[in-house]
Amino acid sequence: MAKINQPYQLVVVESFIPEKASGLHGAVHIRPLSGQGMDGLHVECSKSLTRDYPIGTKFRIRAKLTDREGSGDFLYSFHGWPVEVLTF
């Protein structure tokens, strides 16, 4: 069940290769930078962030906290929204 009434907010994220990819899809993933109160959360967003930019690129995206039945919390950003590239 999705979290109700969670606001979208600007979040700075980066691409990375997880040490353990068991149960994950793809080699490159997106995570929020530490210090934003979202450490350890996975991010669901446009695949272009992992496909079109080098690993370690930082982005500012609009995302909200949500969950999926049988899974923990994660950040969701609509794949069609604009993304601000901060570093690459």
TAKAVEN-V968339 format. One line per field, one symbol per residue. psi: psi as a letter, one per 40 degrees, with the letter a starting at -180 (. if undefined). Layout:
psi=???
This chain:
psi=hihifhiiihhhiiiihidheheihidhihiiiieeffheiihhaheddddeiihehiihihiihaiiheiaiihhhhdeiihhhdi.
